[in-house]
Amino acid sequence: MHTKFPASLTRKRAAPPDIRASGRSAPKIVCGRAAIFAVVVGWAALLVVVLLRQTGFDGAPWPVLDRALSLVGWTVGAITLLCYLAARQGALIRLSEHVRVPRRVLERHFTARQGALTVLVAAGDGAGARTGSNALRASLWSAALQEYPTLRVVLLLDARAEPSAQAEALQIVRRLTDALAEPRARFEDALFVLELELAGHHDQPDQARSDRGPH
């Protein structure tokens, strides 16, 4: 008996990404700085023009109230634009300086520390819909096939969801459990045999040392 996994889960693993982010964000960082500078210079130029007109240097009859309201509006708009540009600039800088952790470092870490891990998968309100059930099935398969020894997958059901949606979510869990029952039993048997072999190899040196004892 062979277990047939979904096609989306049996594709070849893609090449590991580079540990450093792409350098395409460098021009965006430069453009972001230029945009921030342009906003500051534009607001300063507007302030100078308003002040000059207020003092009457250019002779243009412009009411004080209109000038004040215009200046307040432009200031609020400039602050809003600067907040957006600053947030975008910070995100681009963090992305350009981000260094991914190599896979071997993660494997070394989890080899030494393998505590219990629980994965929570929320069924959501749309579990009864076709797209919702497909997303839930893919999420459960992805969580169940993670290479972690003490992994537990827990499905969270919404009490406000329709009974049919909850029943379909539970049916997906049963099908996944049935599909993994056979490979689980096979791997457990292989693990048991391997543990017996390792225990036998450990006992052989002890037995050999006892046989070579003093005569």
N, C-alpha and C positions, 0 to 999 in steps of 0.2 A: 504493500500500500504506500503510495506516494502522495504527499500533500501538495496541492496546487495553490500557490500563492498568487495574489493579484499581480497583474502585469506591471503595474506601476511600482511594485516593491521588488521586482526581480531584475531591474535594469542594472547595467554595469555601473559601478561607482565612478563618479567623475573624478578627474584629477584634482588633487588637493589645491586649494587656492594659495596664492602667495601670502607670506606672513605680513607683508606690508600692503597697505591699500594702494589703489591705483593713483598714479601721479596726475590724472586728468583734472583733479580739483585745484591744482596750482593756478591755472589761468582764472578760475572762478574766484579764488581768493583775492587775486590782484584786481579783478573787476569789482568785487565787493568793497575793497578798500577805496577804489576810485569813486564808487557810488556814494559811500559815506562822506567822502571829502566833498563831492559835488553838492550833496544835500546841505552840509554845513556852510559851504561858500555861498550857495544860493540863498539860504536863510539870512546870512549876514548881509548879503547885498540887498535883499528886500528890506531889512531893518534900516540900512543906511538910506535907502531911497525914501522910506516912510518918514524918517527923521528929517531929512532934507526938505521934504514937502511940508512937514509940520512947521518947520521954521520959516517957510516961505521963500527959500532961496531960489526956487525955480519959478515962483510966481503963479503956480497952478492952484486955483481955488478948490480945495478938497476938504470937505467937512472933517472935523476931528473925530467924530463918532465912526464914520465910515473907515477912516484910517485905522482906528483902534480895533474895530471888529475884523478888518482884513488882516491886521497883524496877528491878532489872536488866532484866527482861523489858519493862517499859514504856519504859525508856531505849533499848533496842535497837529497839523498834518506832517510837519517836519519831524516832530517827536515820534509820531506813530511810524513814519518811514524809517527813522533811525533805529527804533526798537526792532523792527523787522530785519533791517540790514545787519544789526549787531548780532541778533540771534542766528541769522543765516551764516554770518562770518564765523562765529564761534563753532557752529556745527561743521563747517568746511575745514576749519583748522584742526578740530578733533579728528575728523575723518582722515585728513592727510597725515596726521601724526600717529594714528592708531596702528598698533602692531599686533597681529593675530598670534595667539599662543600656538606653537607647533603641536601637531598631533602626538608626537612622541612624549612631549612634556605632560600632556593630559593623560596619556596611557600610563606613564610612570607614576603620576599622582594617584590615579584610581587603582593601580596595582597595589600600592601600599595602603590605601584607605578605601575600603569597599563596604561602607556602611549601608544600612537599608535605605532604599530610595523608593519613593511613592510618586507616581505620575497621576495627576488628576485630569480627567477628560470630561468636559462639560457637554452634556447632550444638547442643551439649548431648547428653545421653543420650537424650532423648525426641524426636529428630528424625524417627523413623519413625512416631510417633503422629500422629493427625490434628491435634490441637491444637498439637503441637510443630512440625509441618511448616508449619502456617498462620502460627505466630509467626515461624518462620525466614524464610518467604517475605515477610512484612510487614516484618521487620527489614532484609532485603536490599534490598527496593524502597525503603524509606525512606532507607537509606544511599546507594543508587545515584542517587537523584533529588535529592540535595542540590546546591544551586547553588554549587559550588566548582570552580574550573578544574582543579586538580592533585589530584584525589581518587582514592584507590585503596581498594577494598573487599576485605578479606581474610577468607575464611571459615576458622574454626578448627574442625577435626574432632577429636573425642575418640577417642584410640586404643582406649579400652575400650568404645566404643559398638558396637552390633551392626552387622555388615556391611550389612544391609539399610537401617539408619538412615543410614549413611554414603553408600550409593548413592543414597538418596532425596534427601539434602542436595545431593549433586553434581548430581542431575537438576534440582533447583530452580535451581541456579546456571546450568546450561546453558539452561534455558528463559528465565531472566531475560536472559542474554547474547544469545540469539537474538531476544528481544523488543526489545532496545535496539540491535541491530545496524543496523537500517534508519534510525531517527532519528539514530544516531551518524554514519552515513555522510552523511546529509543535512546535518547541522550542520557536519561537517568540510568539506564542499563549500562551504557558505555562508561559513564562516570563511575558506577559501582565497580565494574571490572577493572578500570584504571586504578581506583583506590586500592583494590585487592592486590594488584600487581605492585603498586608502590609499597604497600605494607610488606609484601613478600620480599622485595629488594632490601628493605630496611632490616628485616629479620635475618637475612642471609649473612651479613657481616657479623651480627651478634652470635649467630650459631657457629660461624667459622672461628671466632675468637674463643668461644667456649670449647671447641674441639682442639684448639692449639694450647690448651691450658697445661699447667705443669703435670708431668707424669712421674 
